[in-house]
Amino acid sequence: MISQAPTLFMVLKYLAALYLGYLGVQALRSKPAAGESEQAQPQPQLHQNLLVAFRRGFLTNALNPKATLFFLSLFTLVVSVQTPKMVQLGYGLYMALATWAWFSLLSLLLSKQQVRGFFNAKGFWFDRAIGVVLIVLAIQVVLL
């Protein structure tokens, strides 16, 4: 549909850039967490079936409109009207696999008590750095 309607493609491209810019500004406004750290008050561990955990994580991301807009905005950076369908399919498959690998690794790392404590104390700096990256991506979407 987008390849058949260049005007729609441009509208979506600019909406995606606005969204990336908005996310970037919001991330730049990140502040340190208030109150006691999570290490001081350990949270109970939730034990759940692996399939239940996978389904919950998958549905949370798949039904998240922000995730959809985020990937659509990234997709507009590498796909044009002239990009062959097989290349588009390859990009989509790569993005799906890279996202799965990233979130799998992230869930393993962030479930460690030491890592969670560190991010509670210093995580706002990561948010701010990501904000800069998102704003640069928004500018690239507009310029390409």
Sine and cosine of phi, psi and omega as CSV:
sin_phi,cos_phi,sin_psi,cos_psi,sin_omega,cos_omega
0.00,0.00,-0.70,0.72,-0.03,-1.00
-0.92,0.40,-0.60,0.80,-0.01,-1.00
-0.93,0.38,-0.42,0.91,0.01,-1.00
-1.00,0.03,-0.19,0.98,-0.03,-1.00
-0.74,-0.68,1.00,0.09,-0.03,-1.00
-0.85,0.53,-0.54,0.84,0.02,-1.00
-0.91,0.42,-0.69,0.73,0.05,-1.00
-0.89,0.46,-0.65,0.76,0.04,-1.00
-0.86,0.51,-0.71,0.70,0.00,-1.00
-0.91,0.41,-0.65,0.76,0.03,-1.00
-0.88,0.48,-0.74,0.68,0.02,-1.00
-0.89,0.45,-0.60,0.80,0.01,-1.00
-0.89,0.46,-0.72,0.70,0.00,-1.00
-0.95,0.32,-0.58,0.81,0.09,-1.00
-0.90,0.44,-0.64,0.76,0.03,-1.00
-0.90,0.44,-0.66,0.75,0.03,-1.00
-0.90,0.44,-0.67,0.75,0.06,-1.00
-0.88,0.48,-0.66,0.75,-0.01,-1.00
-0.91,0.41,-0.70,0.71,0.04,-1.00
-0.88,0.48,-0.67,0.75,0.04,-1.00
-0.89,0.45,-0.68,0.74,0.04,-1.00
-0.87,0.49,-0.73,0.68,0.03,-1.00
-0.87,0.49,-0.64,0.77,0.01,-1.00
-0.89,0.45,-0.71,0.71,0.02,-1.00
-0.90,0.44,-0.68,0.74,0.02,-1.00
-0.88,0.47,-0.63,0.78,0.02,-1.00
-0.93,0.37,-0.59,0.80,0.03,-1.00
-0.91,0.42,-0.43,0.90,-0.01,-1.00
-1.00,0.09,0.08,1.00,-0.03,-1.00
-0.87,0.50,0.66,-0.75,-0.01,-1.00
-0.87,-0.49,0.35,-0.94,0.07,-1.00
-0.86,0.52,0.53,-0.84,0.03,-1.00
-0.91,0.40,0.68,-0.73,0.03,-1.00
-1.00,-0.01,0.46,-0.89,0.07,-1.00
1.00,-0.02,-0.17,-0.99,-0.05,-1.00
-0.97,0.25,0.46,-0.89,0.00,-1.00
-0.96,0.27,0.31,-0.95,0.00,-1.00
-0.92,0.40,-0.44,0.90,0.01,-1.00
-0.91,0.41,-0.52,0.85,-0.01,-1.00
-0.95,0.32,-0.48,0.88,0.00,-1.00
-0.80,-0.60,1.00,0.06,-0.05,-1.00
-0.88,0.48,0.66,-0.75,0.02,-1.00
-1.00,-0.01,0.55,-0.84,0.05,-1.00
-0.92,0.40,0.63,-0.78,0.02,-1.00
-0.98,0.20,0.71,-0.71,0.05,-1.00
-0.99,-0.12,0.91,-0.41,0.03,-1.00
-1.00,-0.07,0.80,-0.60,0.01,-1.00
-0.58,-0.81,0.36,-0.93,0.04,-1.00
-0.86,0.51,0.63,-0.78,-0.02,-1.00
-0.86,0.51,-0.65,0.76,0.01,-1.00
-0.91,0.42,-0.64,0.77,0.02,-1.00
-0.90,0.44,-0.68,0.73,0.02,-1.00
-0.90,0.44,-0.69,0.72,0.02,-1.00
-0.88,0.47,-0.73,0.68,-0.01,-1.00
-0.87,0.49,-0.69,0.72,-0.01,-1.00
-0.89,0.45,-0.73,0.69,0.00,-1.00
-0.90,0.43,-0.67,0.74,0.01,-1.00
-0.89,0.46,-0.76,0.65,-0.03,-1.00
-0.92,0.40,-0.59,0.81,0.03,-1.00
-0.87,0.49,-0.70,0.71,-0.01,-1.00
-0.97,0.22,-0.65,0.76,-0.05,-1.00
-0.92,0.40,-0.56,0.83,-0.04,-1.00
-1.00,-0.07,0.08,1.00,-0.02,-1.00
-1.00,0.09,0.92,-0.39,-0.03,-1.00
-0.90,0.44,-0.48,0.88,0.04,-1.00
-0.91,0.41,-0.64,0.77,0.02,-1.00
-0.90,0.43,-0.66,0.75,0.01,-1.00
-0.88,0.47,-0.73,0.68,0.01,-1.00
-0.91,0.41,-0.61,0.80,0.02,-1.00
-0.88,0.47,-0.74,0.67,-0.02,-1.00
-0.94,0.34,-0.55,0.83,0.08,-1.00
-0.89,0.45,-0.66,0.75,0.00,-1.00
-0.92,0.39,-0.63,0.78,0.07,-1.00
-0.92,0.39,-0.62,0.78,-0.01,-1.00
-0.88,0.48,-0.57,0.82,-0.01,-1.00
-0.93,0.37,-0.30,0.95,0.05,-1.00
-0.95,0.32,-0.52,0.85,-0.14,-0.99
-0.92,-0.40,-0.16,0.99,-0.05,-1.00
-0.90,-0.44,0.76,-0.65,0.10,-1.00
-0.87,-0.49,0.02,-1.00,0.01,-1.00
-0.88,0.48,-0.51,0.86,-0.06,-1.00
-1.00,0.04,-0.10,1.00,-0.03,-1.00
-0.92,0.40,0.81,-0.59,0.00,-1.00
-0.87,0.49,0.50,-0.86,-0.04,-1.00
-0.85,0.52,-0.63,0.78,0.00,-1.00
-0.92,0.40,-0.58,0.81,0.05,-1.00
-0.93,0.37,-0.66,0.75,0.06,-1.00
-0.86,0.50,-0.69,0.72,0.03,-1.00
-0.88,0.47,-0.66,0.75,0.04,-1.00
-0.89,0.47,-0.68,0.73,0.05,-1.00
-0.88,0.48,-0.71,0.71,-0.01,-1.00
-0.89,0.46,-0.68,0.73,0.02,-1.00
-0.90,0.43,-0.68,0.73,0.04,-1.00
-0.87,0.49,-0.71,0.70,-0.02,-1.00
-0.89,0.45,-0.62,0.78,0.02,-1.00
-0.91,0.41,-0.72,0.69,0.00,-1.00
-0.93,0.38,-0.66,0.75,0.02,-1.00
-0.90,0.44,-0.64,0.77,0.03,-1.00
-0.91,0.42,-0.70,0.72,0.03,-1.00
-0.87,0.50,-0.73,0.69,-0.01,-1.00
-0.89,0.45,-0.69,0.72,-0.02,-1.00
-0.88,0.47,-0.76,0.65,-0.05,-1.00
-0.93,0.36,-0.50,0.86,0.08,-1.00
-0.91,0.42,-0.74,0.67,0.03,-1.00
-0.89,0.45,-0.69,0.72,0.00,-1.00
-0.87,0.49,-0.67,0.74,0.00,-1.00
-0.91,0.42,-0.60,0.80,0.05,-1.00
-0.92,0.39,-0.70,0.72,-0.03,-1.00
-0.94,0.35,-0.71,0.71,-0.08,-1.00
-0.97,0.25,-0.15,0.99,0.06,-1.00
-0.99,0.13,-0.13,0.99,0.04,-1.00
-0.98,0.19,0.73,-0.69,-0.06,-1.00
-0.86,0.52,-0.68,0.73,-0.02,-1.00
-0.90,0.44,-0.65,0.76,-0.02,-1.00
-0.92,0.38,-0.69,0.73,0.02,-1.00
-0.88,0.48,-0.66,0.75,0.02,-1.00
-0.88,0.47,-0.68,0.73,0.03,-1.00
-0.88,0.47,-0.72,0.69,-0.03,-1.00
-0.93,0.37,-0.52,0.86,0.08,-1.00
-0.90,0.43,-0.59,0.81,-0.04,-1.00
-0.99,0.11,-0.63,0.78,-0.14,-0.99
-0.85,-0.52,0.07,1.00,-0.11,-0.99
-0.89,0.46,-0.45,0.89,-0.02,-1.00
-0.89,0.45,-0.45,0.89,0.06,-1.00
-0.93,0.37,-0.59,0.81,0.07,-1.00
-0.92,0.40,-0.66,0.75,0.05,-1.00
-0.85,0.53,-0.70,0.71,-0.01,-1.00
-0.90,0.43,-0.65,0.76,0.02,-1.00
-0.90,0.43,-0.67,0.74,0.05,-1.00
-0.89,0.45,-0.57,0.82,0.06,-1.00
-0.86,0.52,-0.68,0.73,0.04,-1.00
-0.89,0.46,-0.71,0.71,0.00,-1.00
-0.87,0.49,-0.69,0.73,-0.02,-1.00
-0.91,0.42,-0.61,0.79,0.03,-1.00
-0.92,0.39,-0.65,0.76,0.07,-1.00
-0.89,0.46,-0.67,0.74,0.05,-1.00
-0.89,0.46,-0.67,0.75,0.01,-1.00
-0.86,0.50,-0.67,0.74,0.02,-1.00
-0.90,0.43,-0.66,0.75,0.02,-1.00
-0.91,0.42,-0.62,0.79,0.03,-1.00
-0.88,0.48,-0.67,0.74,-0.01,-1.00
-0.92,0.38,-0.64,0.77,-0.08,-1.00
-0.98,0.18,-0.36,0.93,-0.02,-1.00
-1.00,0.05,0.00,0.00,0.00,0.00
